[in-house]
């Protein structure tokens, strides 16, 4: 098996109006609850953050979007290179945020400004070794911990957008599961398709964490 290597250099880096284009993701997983496999998503949800070289803060994996890949491919590549994870990426971006690179905070003009596209990545595989393991340690956190450790405002906004996405995704999956069960029951009982039952939609709280289904 060939070794995985991280891309280096910026000769293929994309820019837009002096903004460096960046792609990243919020990797997540849902822990199985042995007592209840469907309930309390808030306690089952974990997101993955990584350490930054020579700094104490934690961030989500992200990096430059290059000219030979789609923005989704760039986000998946960065997750693999920096965090050593693969998974299912939702191709609809959670949003686009503008920020300045930590190393360029004291620069003048547009130097160091980035435009970041963030995605949700449901992790299906964690590698034991990955290209930037020596530079990034990974850490699984619950949502409350992640909010506390998001040092930058744009990351908190991205995490809020992720929670809204996951809430909507959960409701969609619940409806699909209910329809699938209705179809199976109808076929078993030889009922007409008009007998299918619509899935109810639970009410959502205004708290972004409690709004999860």
PAROMI-642658 format. One record per residue: residue in one letter; x negated, y negated, z of N, C-alpha, C, CB in turn; residue number from 1. Coordinates in pm, 1 decimal, m for minus. Last residue first. Glycine has a CB too. Example, Ala and Ser with C-alpha at 12.3 -4.5 7.8 and 13.67 -1.06 7.14 Angstrom:
BEGIN
   r       n.px       n.py       n.pz      ca.px      ca.py      ca.pz       c.px       c.py       c.pz      cb.px      cb.py      cb.pz     k
   S    m1285.0      225.0      708.0    m1367.0      106.0      714.0    m1290.0       m3.0      787.0    m1408.4       59.8      572.5     2
   A    m1319.0      569.0      780.0    m1230.0      450.0      780.0    m1320.0      330.0      780.0    m1130.8      447.3      904.6     1
//
This chain:
BEGIN
   r       n.px       n.py       n.pz      ca.px      ca.py      ca.pz       c.px       c.py       c.pz      cb.px      cb.py      cb.pz     k
   X     3299.2    m1669.1     1663.0     3409.3    m1575.0     1685.1     3361.7    m1454.8     1766.2     3468.6    m1528.3     1550.5   213
   X     3182.8    m1975.9     1799.7     3153.9    m1848.8     1734.3     3265.3    m1749.7     1766.1     3016.0    m1793.2     1779.2   212
   X     3233.8    m2189.0     1955.7     3313.2    m2178.4     1834.6     3286.9    m2048.5     1760.3     3285.4    m2295.7     1744.3   211
   X     3051.8    m2200.1     2158.4     3177.5    m2129.6     2188.4     3263.0    m2113.4     2063.8     3256.7    m2204.4     2296.0   210
   X     2860.2    m2358.2     2025.0     2826.9    m2222.3     2066.9     2954.6    m2143.0     2087.8     2741.6    m2223.3     2195.9   209
   X     2984.8    m2600.6     1974.0     2934.1    m2522.5     1861.3     2896.5    m2380.9     1899.7     2815.1    m2590.8     1801.4   208
   X     3295.5    m2678.2     2114.3     3155.5    m2648.9     2146.5     3098.0    m2562.4     2036.5     3142.0    m2578.5     2285.1   207
   X     3554.8    m2670.1     2037.3     3474.6    m2780.6     1985.7     3329.4    m2762.4     2018.1     3522.9    m2911.9     2041.0   206
   X     3663.6    m2338.6     1942.2     3635.2    m2442.1     2040.6     3554.3    m2553.2     1977.5     3561.1    m2384.0     2161.1   205
   X     3917.1    m2207.3     1731.2     3775.8    m2237.1     1757.6     3764.9    m2347.6     1858.5     3702.1    m2275.7     1629.0   204
   X     4145.9    m1926.4     1722.1     4119.2    m2069.4     1733.3     3975.3    m2090.9     1770.7     4211.7    m2135.4     1835.9   203
   X     4134.7    m1657.3     1480.3     4126.1    m1709.5     1617.5     4098.4    m1857.5     1617.7     4017.8    m1637.0     1696.2   202
   X     4366.6    m1559.3     1245.3     4241.6    m1633.9     1261.2     4236.1    m1692.5     1400.4     4228.5    m1745.5     1154.6   201
   X     4491.7    m1236.0     1153.0     4504.6    m1362.5     1223.6     4369.6    m1426.4     1239.3     4570.3    m1343.2     1359.5   200
   X     4533.3    m1093.1      832.8     4456.4    m1100.1      957.2     4476.3    m1235.5     1021.1     4306.4    m1074.0      931.8   199
   X     4839.5     m970.3      700.9     4737.4    m1075.0      703.1     4666.4    m1075.7      837.0     4799.5    m1212.7      674.9   198
   X     4904.0     m642.6      588.1     4919.5     m739.6      696.4     4807.2     m841.8      689.5     4920.7     m669.1      834.5   197
   X     5077.1     m500.1      312.7     4952.5     m536.0      379.3     4976.6     m647.0      479.8     4846.6     m578.7      277.3   196
   X     5296.1     m437.5      163.1     5306.4     m414.7      306.7     5179.7     m452.9      382.2     5338.7     m270.5      332.9   195
   X     5249.8     m456.9     m101.1     5312.4     m573.5      m38.9     5324.5     m558.1      111.3     5449.1     m597.6      m98.6   194
   X     5158.5     m205.8     m183.6     5060.0     m309.1     m149.3     5119.8     m430.1      m80.3     4989.1     m353.9     m272.7   193
   X     5366.7       46.3      m21.8     5340.6      m46.2     m132.5     5239.0     m150.1      m89.4     5471.0     m114.6     m179.8   192
   X     5233.4      343.9      130.4     5310.1      220.9      133.5     5275.2      135.6       12.5     5284.3      143.8      263.8   191
   X     5129.5      598.5      195.6     5192.9      577.3       65.8     5283.7      454.4       65.4     5272.7      700.4       26.4   190
   X     4981.9      622.8      417.1     5126.8      633.5      437.2     5205.0      616.6      308.7     5172.8      531.0      537.2   189
   X     4727.6      586.8      310.5     4756.6      708.8      385.6     4906.2      732.1      399.1     4692.9      702.3      523.5   188
   X     4749.7      334.1      201.8     4726.7      447.2      112.3     4761.6      578.7      182.1     4580.2      449.2       64.4   187
   X     4786.5      186.3      436.6     4891.3      187.8      334.6     4875.8      306.7      240.8     4889.4       57.9      254.6   186
   X     4541.3      229.1      564.5     4665.3      276.6      627.2     4776.5      288.5      523.5     4708.6      181.7      741.1   185
   X     4369.8      105.3      380.2     4352.4      246.9      413.3     4479.7      305.5      474.1     4234.8      265.1      510.2   184
   X     4467.6     m156.4      386.1     4470.1      m80.8      261.2     4460.8       68.6      289.0     4355.6     m125.1      169.0   183
   X     4412.8     m223.7      650.8     4551.7     m223.5      603.4     4565.5     m142.1      475.7     4600.8     m367.2      579.6   182
   X     4134.5     m212.0      650.9     4209.4     m118.2      735.0     4353.5     m108.1      686.7     4205.4     m162.2      883.3   181
   X     4084.9     m423.8      475.4     4038.7     m289.3      440.8     4114.1     m183.7      521.1     3887.3     m276.3      465.3   180
   X     4190.9     m637.5      622.4     4252.6     m601.0      494.4     4212.6     m459.6      454.6     4212.3     m700.9      383.8   179
   X     4010.0     m639.1      834.6     4151.6     m616.2      860.8     4224.5     m573.3      733.8     4216.2     m742.2      918.6   178
   X     3770.0     m698.1      703.8     3783.3     m570.6      773.6     3930.5     m537.0      797.2     3707.5     m574.5      907.4   177
   X     3830.7     m955.0      612.3     3804.2     m848.1      515.2     3819.7     m711.2      579.6     3663.2     m862.7      456.1   176
   X     3856.5    m1091.4      857.1     3970.9    m1082.2      765.3     3951.6     m968.1      666.4     3990.5    m1214.9      689.4   175
   X     3595.7    m1061.0      954.5     3707.8    m1006.2     1030.7     3830.1     m989.4      941.3     3741.3    m1096.9     1150.3   174
   X     3451.1    m1200.9      764.3     3429.7    m1056.2      776.2     3543.7     m990.9      851.6     3296.8    m1026.5      846.3   173
   X     3546.9    m1459.8      816.4     3566.6    m1399.9      684.4     3552.8    m1247.8      693.3     3465.3    m1457.8      582.4   172
   X     3459.5    m1498.3     1077.9     3603.5    m1497.6     1050.8     3631.9    m1431.1      916.4     3660.0    m1641.6     1052.4   171
   X     3183.4    m1493.9     1032.7     3246.4    m1394.2     1120.3     3395.3    m1382.4     1093.0     3223.5    m1430.1     1267.1   170
   X     3151.2    m1718.0      874.1     3118.0    m1586.8      819.0     3182.8    m1476.1      901.7     2965.5    m1567.2      813.9   169
   X     3219.6    m1922.7     1051.4     3301.0    m1901.9      931.5     3277.7    m1762.9      872.9     3269.8    m2009.4      826.3   168
   X     3008.8    m1884.4     1235.6     3148.0    m1877.4     1279.9     3240.8    m1849.9     1162.1     3188.8    m2007.8     1350.1   167
   X     2790.1    m1930.8     1076.0     2809.9    m1797.5     1130.2     2952.0    m1778.8     1180.7     2710.8    m1770.8     1241.9   166
   X     2820.6    m2207.2     1015.1     2818.6    m2106.2      908.6     2852.7    m1968.6      964.1     2681.0    m2102.7      839.8   165
   X     2796.7    m2316.4     1270.0     2922.8    m2332.3     1195.8     2931.8    m2228.3     1084.9     2934.4    m2475.4     1136.4   164
   X     2533.8    m2242.1     1321.5     2640.7    m2188.8     1406.5     2777.2    m2203.4     1339.8     2641.1    m2259.7     1542.5   163
   X     2399.3    m2392.5     1124.5     2392.4    m2246.7     1121.9     2505.5    m2186.2     1204.6     2256.1    m2198.3     1174.2   162
   X     2444.6    m2650.3     1214.2     2501.8    m2609.4     1085.6     2502.9    m2457.1     1073.4     2422.5    m2671.7      968.6   161
   X     2290.4    m2635.5     1448.4     2434.3    m2658.6     1457.7     2504.1    m2616.2     1328.8     2463.3    m2806.6     1487.8   160
   X     2038.8    m2606.8     1331.2     2091.4    m2499.0     1415.0     2241.9    m2513.4     1433.5     2021.3    m2497.7     1551.5   159
   X     2011.6    m2853.7     1205.2     2014.3    m2732.2     1123.6     2072.3    m2615.7     1202.5     1873.2    m2697.4     1073.8   158
   X     2003.8    m3018.2     1428.9     2114.3    m3033.0     1334.2     2126.3    m2909.5     1245.3     2094.7    m3158.9     1247.9   157
   X     1764.1    m2928.2     1539.2     1888.6    m2909.6     1615.0     2009.8    m2922.2     1523.2     1898.1    m3012.3     1729.9   156
   X     1591.7    m3012.8     1339.8     1606.1    m2869.6     1363.5     1731.9    m2839.7     1445.0     1482.4    m2815.0     1435.4   155
   X     1607.6    m3288.5     1361.6     1656.9    m3226.1     1238.4     1673.5    m3075.6     1257.0     1561.2    m3254.8     1121.1   154
   X     1486.7    m3338.2     1611.2     1630.2    m3357.1     1595.0     1683.8    m3286.1     1471.7     1662.5    m3504.3     1587.2   153
   X     1252.0    m3111.3     1750.1     1285.2    m3212.2     1649.4     1436.2    m3217.9     1627.1     1212.7    m3182.2     1516.7   152
   X     1227.2    m2907.0     1929.9     1169.4    m3035.6     1966.2     1214.1    m3146.8     1872.0     1018.2    m3026.3     1966.7   151
   X     1411.1    m2664.2     2043.3     1404.1    m2741.8     1919.0     1353.1    m2881.8     1953.7     1544.9    m2748.6     1847.0   150
   X     1449.8    m2553.1     2289.7     1314.0    m2550.9     2237.4     1300.0    m2619.6     2102.0     1267.1    m2409.7     2226.3   149
   X     1722.3    m2573.1     2335.9     1630.0    m2638.7     2428.5     1489.3    m2650.7     2370.9     1625.2    m2562.7     2559.6   148
   X     1821.8    m2413.4     2129.7     1853.1    m2556.3     2132.9     1754.4    m2630.7     2222.9     1997.9    m2579.1     2181.7   147
   X     1722.1    m2163.0     2212.9     1675.8    m2221.8     2086.8     1703.1    m2371.5     2083.8     1743.9    m2153.4     1967.1   146
   X     1867.1    m2116.4     2446.2     1722.5    m2132.7     2452.9     1669.2    m2201.7     2328.7     1654.6    m1997.9     2470.9   145
   X     2125.5    m2090.6     2334.7     2096.2    m2196.4     2431.1     1947.2    m2223.7     2441.9     2151.4    m2159.8     2567.3   144
   X     2097.1    m1861.3     2171.4     2125.1    m1992.1     2111.9     2091.2    m2106.2     2206.9     2271.3    m2001.0     2071.1   143
   X     1807.6    m1661.3     2261.0     1950.8    m1684.2     2248.6     1973.4    m1828.1     2204.6     2024.5    m1654.4     2382.3   142
   X     1527.4    m1560.1     2057.0     1587.8    m1644.1     2159.8     1739.5    m1642.4     2147.0     1534.8    m1788.0     2150.2   141
   X     1221.7    m1405.9     1979.1     1367.1    m1400.9     1968.1     1429.3    m1474.1     2086.4     1417.3    m1254.3     1961.6   140
   X      929.7    m1520.2     1834.4     1003.0    m1507.2     1961.4     1152.3    m1509.9     1934.5      964.0    m1620.2     2060.6   139
   X      599.9    m1476.9     1700.6      745.1    m1488.3     1685.1      814.1    m1459.1     1818.6      796.4    m1391.3     1574.8   138
   X      311.3    m1669.0     1639.8      377.1    m1567.1     1720.6      527.5    m1585.4     1705.6      333.3    m1575.9     1871.1   137
   X       90.3    m1747.2     1386.7      228.6    m1763.6     1434.0      270.4    m1643.5     1516.8      325.5    m1782.6     1315.3   136
   X     m168.9    m1685.7     1316.4     m134.2    m1827.0     1336.3        2.3    m1846.6     1400.0     m138.2    m1899.7     1204.7   135
   X     m186.7    m1415.1     1278.2     m286.9    m1476.1     1365.6     m254.6    m1621.8     1397.9     m424.0    m1467.4     1301.4   134
   X       14.0    m1368.2     1090.0       33.5    m1322.4     1227.8      m64.3    m1390.4     1323.1       17.3    m1170.2     1236.3   133
   X       47.8    m1424.6      823.9        6.9    m1532.9      913.3       27.5    m1496.2     1060.7       84.6    m1660.0      880.0   132
   X      117.9    m1174.2      694.3        4.7    m1256.5      650.7      m43.9    m1360.0      751.3       41.2    m1326.0      526.5   131
   X      179.9     m911.1      941.7      223.5    m1003.2      835.5      112.0    m1104.4      808.7      356.9    m1076.6      875.4   130
   X      269.2     m607.8     1097.5      162.5     m697.6     1053.4      216.5     m784.6      940.2       35.8     m617.2     1007.1   129
   X      518.6     m506.8     1146.0      422.2     m506.3     1255.1      306.2     m601.2     1224.4      369.8     m363.8     1279.9   128
   X      818.7     m665.5     1035.5      690.8     m602.7     1006.8      599.6     m609.3     1129.2      623.7     m670.0      886.2   127
   X     1154.9     m600.0     1052.2     1045.8     m672.2     1117.7      916.1     m597.2     1093.1     1072.2     m688.7     1270.4   126
   X     1454.4     m626.0      869.9     1325.5     m558.3      885.2     1225.1     m650.7      952.4     1271.7     m511.4      748.5   125
   X     1678.2     m777.3      859.4     1697.6     m632.9      849.3     1568.4     m555.6      871.6     1755.1     m597.8      714.2   124
   X     1825.3    m1079.9      957.6     1704.2     m997.9      955.3     1740.4     m849.2      953.1     1614.8    m1029.7     1077.5   123
   X     1981.4    m1308.2      769.8     2013.5    m1197.0      859.7     1900.6    m1094.9      850.9     2151.9    m1131.6      823.4   122
   X     1923.6    m1638.1      741.9     1866.0    m1510.2      701.3     1899.5    m1404.2      805.9     1712.1    m1522.0      682.3   121
   X     2037.9    m1942.7      614.5     2057.9    m1839.5      716.3     2004.7    m1707.9      661.8     2209.0    m1826.8      756.2   120
   X     1822.9    m2222.2      523.8     1916.8    m2114.8      494.5     1932.7    m2023.7      616.7     1869.3    m2033.5      371.9   119
   X     1735.2    m2556.6      429.9     1737.3    m2448.8      528.5     1850.8    m2350.7      499.4     1751.9    m2506.3      670.3   118
   X     1516.8    m2769.3      276.7     1637.2    m2690.0      250.6     1633.7    m2569.5      344.3     1645.9    m2644.8       99.0   117
   X     1373.9    m3083.5      344.4     1378.9    m2941.5      375.3     1514.8    m2878.7      351.0     1339.6    m2920.0      516.6   116
   X     1151.0    m3305.0      236.6     1294.4    m3277.9      224.0     1309.4    m3126.8      236.0     1354.7    m3333.1       86.6   115
   X      904.8    m3504.3      403.5      951.4    m3379.6      343.1     1103.2    m3380.1      331.4      904.5    m3258.3      425.7   114
   X      622.4    m3717.6      422.9      767.5    m3701.3      425.7      808.8    m3577.1      347.6      837.0    m3825.8      368.4   113
   X      348.0    m3757.3      398.4      395.2    m3662.8      498.9      545.4    m3644.3      504.6      348.6    m3705.5      630.5   112
   X      367.1    m4089.0      292.6      281.3    m3973.8      316.0      338.8    m3885.8      427.5      138.8    m4019.4      351.5   111
   X      499.4    m4320.3      238.3      575.1    m4195.6      225.7      490.8    m4072.1      254.2      633.7    m4185.0       87.4   110
   X      366.1    m4557.1      476.5      425.9    m4524.5      347.6      500.1    m4392.7      352.3      320.0    m4519.8      239.9   109
   X      123.2    m4427.0      713.7      207.3    m4532.9      657.1      265.5    m4487.0      523.5      126.0    m4664.0      638.8   108
   X      107.2    m4192.1      989.1       69.3    m4241.2      856.2      166.3    m4349.5      809.9       66.0    m4125.4      754.1   107
   X      170.0    m4066.0     1220.5      113.3    m4200.8     1231.5       71.5    m4259.8     1097.4       m5.3    m4198.5     1323.7   106
   X      261.3    m3812.8     1146.8      351.0    m3903.4     1218.3      300.0    m4046.5     1220.9      371.2    m3854.9     1359.3   105
   X      146.7    m3599.6     1018.8      146.4    m3727.8      947.4      232.2    m3832.7     1017.5      195.8    m3708.3      804.6   104
   X      178.9    m3364.9     1154.5       40.9    m3413.8     1139.4       33.3    m3550.6     1074.1      m40.0    m3315.6     1058.2   103
   X      454.3    m3320.7     1127.3      399.5    m3354.7     1258.3      260.0    m3416.3     1245.9      394.1    m3230.2     1347.3   102
   X      617.1    m3469.7      847.8      530.5    m3367.4      902.6      465.5    m3415.3     1030.2      425.1    m3327.1      801.9   101
   X      942.0    m3601.2      876.8      800.5    m3626.7      851.2      717.5    m3519.7      919.5      759.2    m3767.7      900.5   100
   X     1244.5    m3523.9      697.1     1163.8    m3538.4      817.6     1019.2    m3565.0      777.8     1174.1    m3412.0      907.3    99
   X     1572.3    m3452.0      594.8     1448.4    m3524.8      568.6     1373.3    m3545.7      700.3     1477.7    m3661.5      499.2    98
   X     1755.4    m3161.1      504.1     1714.9    m3259.6      604.5     1583.0    m3325.3      564.5     1701.9    m3193.5      743.4    97
   X     2038.0    m2999.5      387.2     1908.3    m3055.2      347.4     1874.7    m3166.6      445.8     1910.6    m3108.8      198.3    96
   X     2202.8    m2685.6      467.1     2195.1    m2830.8      450.0     2055.4    m2869.7      405.9     2232.7    m2904.2      580.7    95
   X     2226.0    m2419.5      432.4     2293.7    m2477.2      548.0     2298.0    m2628.5      537.8     2224.6    m2435.1      677.5    94
   X     2273.9    m2310.4       94.7     2192.3    m2377.2      196.5     2278.4    m2427.6      311.6     2114.1    m2493.6      134.6    93
   X     2365.6    m2002.6      m12.4     2419.3    m2137.3        9.5     2343.0    m2202.2      124.5     2573.2    m2133.1       40.0    92
   X     2261.7    m1750.5       m1.3     2205.0    m1841.7      m99.5     2261.7    m1983.4      m90.9     2227.8    m1787.2     m236.9    91
   X     2163.8    m1586.0      280.1     2280.1    m1648.6      219.5     2229.6    m1758.4      128.1     2379.0    m1704.5      327.4    90
   X     1952.2    m1308.5      272.5     1959.8    m1454.6      273.2     2090.4    m1499.8      210.7     1840.0    m1516.5      198.2    89
   X     1873.0    m1041.0      460.5     1972.7    m1086.7      364.5     1987.7    m1238.2      378.1     2109.7    m1014.4      386.6    88
   X     1516.2     m984.4      507.9     1656.7     m970.8      538.5     1746.5    m1018.3      426.3     1688.4    m1045.2      662.6    87
   X     1203.6     m964.0      687.8     1281.2     m960.6      564.0     1427.7     m947.9      601.6     1236.3     m842.6      470.5    86
   X      932.7    m1116.8      864.7     1065.7    m1057.2      859.8     1121.6    m1063.3      717.8     1160.4    m1128.6      957.9    85
   X      699.9    m1258.1      940.3      695.3    m1114.7      918.4      830.4    m1047.5      919.2      610.4    m1052.3     1020.2    84
   X      670.8    m1529.5      965.4      736.8    m1456.9     1075.0      737.8    m1306.4     1056.8      877.6    m1504.6     1089.5    83
   X      524.0    m1621.9      743.5      504.1    m1682.7      875.0      558.9    m1599.2      990.5      568.1    m1817.8      877.6    82
   X      588.9    m1454.0      522.6      451.2    m1494.1      549.1      430.3    m1540.2      693.3      410.8    m1604.4      454.1    81
   X      871.0    m1421.8      540.5      782.1    m1306.1      539.4      640.7    m1344.8      580.0      781.0    m1241.4      401.3    80
   X      960.2    m1683.1      532.6     1000.4    m1598.3      645.6      908.7    m1476.7      655.1     1148.2    m1553.2      630.9    79
   X      854.6    m1762.6      286.9      804.3    m1824.2      409.2      840.6    m1741.1      531.5      859.2    m1965.9      423.9    78
   X     1010.5    m1603.2      114.9      864.9    m1587.1      118.8      807.7    m1644.4      247.9      799.7    m1655.2       m2.7    77
   X     1266.2    m1707.5      159.0     1237.3    m1567.7      194.8     1086.9    m1544.8      205.8     1298.0    m1471.2       90.5    76
   X     1229.0    m1967.5       58.2     1268.2    m1948.7      198.1     1237.4    m1806.4      244.7     1418.0    m1979.1      216.6    75
   X     1169.5    m1910.5     m211.1     1069.6    m1977.9     m126.9     1101.1    m1957.2       20.5     1064.1    m2128.7     m159.1    74
   X     1410.3    m1802.0     m294.6     1290.9    m1718.2     m294.9     1181.9    m1778.3     m206.6     1238.9    m1699.8     m437.8    73
   X     1568.1    m2032.6     m274.1     1596.9    m1917.1     m189.8     1478.5    m1822.4     m180.9     1717.8    m1843.1     m242.3    72
   X     1457.3    m2192.6     m470.4     1448.4    m2238.2     m332.4     1477.9    m2123.7     m235.8     1545.2    m2354.7     m308.2    71
   X     1264.1    m1990.3     m700.7     1384.7    m2060.8     m659.9     1370.3    m2103.4     m514.9     1510.4    m1972.6     m679.3    70
   X      933.8    m2049.5     m834.6     1030.2    m1974.0     m755.0     1153.3    m2059.0     m728.4      967.3    m1927.3     m622.3    69
   X      729.1    m2201.6     m930.6      755.1    m2075.3     m998.6      855.8    m1988.8     m923.4      625.8    m1999.0    m1016.7    68
   X      676.1    m2428.2     m778.0      745.1    m2445.4     m905.5      772.0    m2316.3     m982.3      666.0    m2535.8     m990.9    67
   X      761.1    m2391.4     m424.1      670.5    m2401.3     m537.4      743.9    m2388.3     m669.8      563.2    m2295.5     m527.6    66
   X      812.8    m2540.5     m122.5      885.7    m2477.5     m232.9      802.3    m2500.1     m358.9     1033.1    m2536.7     m248.6    65
   X      627.0    m2499.1      179.5      645.9    m2562.3       50.3      720.6    m2476.3      m50.3      514.4    m2599.5       m5.6    64
   X      818.7    m2376.3      464.2      697.1    m2414.8      394.0      729.5    m2467.0      256.0      601.0    m2297.3      384.3    63
   X      920.4    m2209.6      769.1      946.1    m2296.6      653.5      812.3    m2330.1      588.4     1022.7    m2427.9      695.9    62
   X     1068.4    m2070.8     1055.8      975.4    m2054.5      943.8     1015.8    m2139.9      823.6      968.0    m1907.6      902.8    61
   X     1129.0    m2307.6     1318.6     1179.1    m2204.4     1229.1     1082.5    m2190.8     1111.5     1323.5    m2238.0     1179.8    60
   X      913.6    m2349.3     1607.9      982.9    m2396.7     1488.6     1045.4    m2277.5     1417.3      886.0    m2473.6     1394.1    59
   X      793.5    m2468.0     1922.1      841.5    m2358.7     1838.6      921.1    m2415.6     1722.0      927.6    m2259.7     1920.8    58
   X      496.3    m2631.5     2051.6      636.5    m2627.8     2011.3      666.3    m2504.5     1926.4      672.8    m2754.7     1934.2    57
   X      229.0    m2647.1     2104.7      310.1    m2571.3     2198.9      454.6    m2554.5     2152.1      307.9    m2638.8     2333.6    56
   X      m34.7    m2593.8     1862.1       69.9    m2675.1     1924.0      156.7    m2585.0     2012.1      156.6    m2747.6     1815.5    55
   X     m210.1    m2440.7     1710.3     m266.9    m2549.9     1791.3     m161.4    m2641.0     1853.5     m359.6    m2633.0     1706.4    54
   X       43.1    m2339.0     1488.1     m100.3    m2337.0     1521.6     m141.3    m2461.6     1599.5     m184.7    m2325.6     1393.7    53
   X      357.3    m2274.7     1643.6      279.7    m2350.6     1546.1      132.6    m2347.4     1585.5      330.8    m2497.0     1535.9    52
   X      569.3    m1983.3     1677.9      478.5    m2084.7     1731.3      406.2    m2154.2     1616.1      376.4    m2021.2     1829.8    51
   X      909.3    m1939.0     1570.0      767.9    m1903.6     1568.3      686.0    m2018.4     1626.7      721.0    m1870.4     1424.4    50
   X     1228.4    m1782.7     1630.9     1144.3    m1900.4     1613.3      998.5    m1855.7     1622.5     1177.0    m2010.8     1720.3    49
   X     1534.0    m1634.1     1556.4     1389.6    m1615.9     1562.9     1318.1    m1748.8     1538.8     1343.8    m1510.8     1460.1    48
   X     1826.5    m1583.9     1757.1     1758.9    m1644.6     1643.2     1608.3    m1635.0     1665.5     1803.5    m1793.0     1623.5    47
   X     2095.3    m1370.2     1843.7     1960.0    m1416.7     1870.3     1902.7    m1476.8     1742.6     1870.2    m1301.1     1922.6    46
   X     2411.6    m1285.4     1976.1     2334.6    m1356.2     1873.9     2196.9    m1396.7     1924.6     2410.3    m1479.3     1827.1    45
   X     2547.1    m1183.0     2192.9     2483.0    m1088.9     2102.0     2389.2    m1157.2     2004.0     2587.2    m1011.5     2026.5    44
   X     2663.8    m1392.9     2323.7     2563.1    m1316.6     2395.7     2489.1    m1217.4     2306.5     2627.2    m1243.4     2510.2    43
   X     2839.0    m1484.0     2123.2     2742.9    m1575.9     2183.7     2630.2    m1501.3     2254.2     2813.2    m1668.1     2282.0    42
   X     3010.9    m1276.8     2072.0     2902.6    m1301.4     1977.7     2797.3    m1393.3     2036.5     2956.9    m1360.8     1849.5    41
   X     3202.8    m1094.9     2214.3     3110.7    m1190.1     2272.7     2988.3    m1213.8     2186.1     3068.5    m1143.3     2408.0    40
   X     3257.7     m765.4     2055.0     3288.2     m884.2     2133.3     3171.2     m972.0     2169.3     3353.6     m844.5     2254.8    39
   X     3211.3     m527.2     1924.7     3265.3     m638.0     1846.5     3268.4     m768.4     1924.0     3403.8     m604.6     1799.3    38
   X     3123.9     m325.4     2088.3     3047.4     m349.0     1965.7     3096.4     m469.9     1887.5     3053.0     m227.1     1877.7    37
   X     3085.8     m308.9     2412.2     3184.7     m362.0     2318.2     3111.1     m402.6     2192.0     3263.7     m483.3     2379.1    36
   X     2883.1     m178.1     2542.2     3016.6     m172.6     2601.4     3124.5     m215.5     2502.8     3022.6     m260.3     2725.1    35
   X     2658.9     m225.7     2392.4     2698.0      m86.7     2414.4     2838.6      m74.9     2471.1     2599.8      m19.4     2507.4    34
   X     2622.8     m443.3     2142.2     2670.0     m438.3     2280.4     2724.5     m298.8     2305.3     2779.0     m547.9     2308.5    33
   X     2351.0     m508.5     1938.6     2466.5     m423.3     1963.6     2497.1     m424.0     2112.7     2441.4     m278.6     1913.0    32
   X     2264.6     m836.6     1835.5     2236.9     m720.0     1918.0     2364.6     m639.3     1937.2     2178.0     m761.9     2054.3    31
   X     2215.5     m973.2     1534.4     2323.1     m952.0     1630.4     2292.8     m823.6     1706.6     2463.1     m944.6     1559.5    30
   X     1975.5    m1216.7     1427.4     2022.3    m1079.5     1438.7     2133.9    m1075.5     1541.7     1906.5     m983.1     1477.6    29
   X     1813.9    m1449.4     1200.4     1899.0    m1413.7     1313.9     1930.1    m1264.8     1312.3     2029.3    m1495.3     1311.9    28
   X     1618.1    m1724.9     1087.2     1638.9    m1579.7     1093.4     1723.7    m1545.1     1216.1     1502.3    m1504.1     1098.3    27
   X     1672.7    m1991.8      913.2     1694.4    m1954.5     1052.9     1720.1    m1803.6     1053.0     1815.7    m2035.8     1118.8    26
   X     1425.1    m2108.9      677.4     1546.3    m2037.5      716.6     1553.1    m2024.1      868.3     1551.5    m1898.6      650.1    25
   X     1310.0    m2324.3      406.4     1295.9    m2246.9      529.6     1425.6    m2178.2      565.7     1250.8    m2336.1      644.1    24
   X     1123.6    m2530.4      191.2     1230.8    m2432.0      207.4     1204.4    m2351.4      333.7     1241.1    m2338.2       82.9    23
   X     1058.6    m2861.2       75.7     1029.0    m2753.5      169.5     1149.4    m2660.3      178.0      992.7    m2809.9      309.9    22
   X      904.0    m3100.6     m119.6     1019.9    m3013.5     m103.9      980.5    m2888.6      m26.2     1078.9    m2975.6     m241.3    21
   X      791.4    m3416.6      m32.9      750.6    m3278.2      m52.6      871.5    m3189.3      m26.2      630.5    m3240.1       40.5    20
   X      892.0    m3709.4     m192.3      920.5    m3615.4      m83.8      867.2    m3477.6     m122.1     1073.7    m3609.0      m53.5    19
   X      855.1    m3861.6     m418.9      749.7    m3865.5     m316.3      778.4    m3778.2     m194.8      729.3    m4006.7     m270.7    18
   X     1073.6    m3768.2     m575.0     1067.4    m3906.2     m525.5      973.9    m3918.7     m404.8     1207.9    m3955.4     m488.0    17
   X      985.1    m3453.8     m501.6     1098.9    m3528.3     m554.7     1098.7    m3666.6     m491.7     1233.8    m3454.0     m527.2    16
   X      771.5    m3174.1     m573.1      797.1    m3304.0     m510.4      917.8    m3368.4     m576.9      672.6    m3397.0     m520.6    15
   X      633.7    m2847.9     m524.5      735.9    m2935.2     m583.7      747.8    m3063.4     m502.2      873.2    m2862.9     m591.1    14
   X      311.0    m2705.3     m571.7      409.6    m2766.4     m481.6      505.5    m2857.5     m558.2      338.7    m2846.1     m370.8    13
   X       99.9    m2587.9     m686.5      231.3    m2559.3     m746.4      345.0    m2622.7     m665.6      253.1    m2407.3     m756.6    12
   X     m114.3    m2663.3     m533.1     m119.0    m2698.8     m674.9       12.7    m2670.3     m745.6     m231.1    m2623.6     m743.6    11
   X     m167.3    m2632.0     m264.9      m43.6    m2700.7     m303.5      m39.9    m2736.6     m451.5      m26.4    m2826.2     m220.9    10
   X     m284.6    m2345.4      m71.4     m297.0    m2457.5     m163.9     m162.4    m2515.8     m201.8     m370.1    m2414.4     m288.2     9
   X     m171.3    m1999.4      m66.4     m247.5    m2112.1      m13.3     m255.1    m2221.8     m117.8     m389.4    m2068.1       29.8     8
   X       45.3    m1737.9       35.5        2.7    m1833.7      m65.9      m72.5    m1947.8        1.8      124.5    m1887.6     m146.5     7
   X      m63.7    m1449.2      210.2        9.3    m1575.5      208.6      m43.3    m1663.0       95.9       m2.9    m1648.4      344.6     6
   X      m32.0    m1104.3      126.5     m114.3    m1223.9      137.4      m26.4    m1347.9      133.3     m219.5    m1228.5       25.2     5
   X      m21.5     m767.1      222.0       52.7     m889.5      194.5      m38.6    m1009.2      216.9      179.5     m899.3      283.6     4
   X     m207.8     m506.0       65.1     m187.6     m597.5      177.6     m109.0     m719.7      133.2     m322.3     m640.3      238.1     3
   X      m60.2     m218.1      m88.3     m141.6     m338.9      m95.8     m107.1     m432.8       19.6     m121.1     m409.9     m231.2     2
   X      m85.2      119.2        0.0        0.0        0.0        0.0      m88.7     m124.2        0.0       96.3       m0.6      123.2     1
//
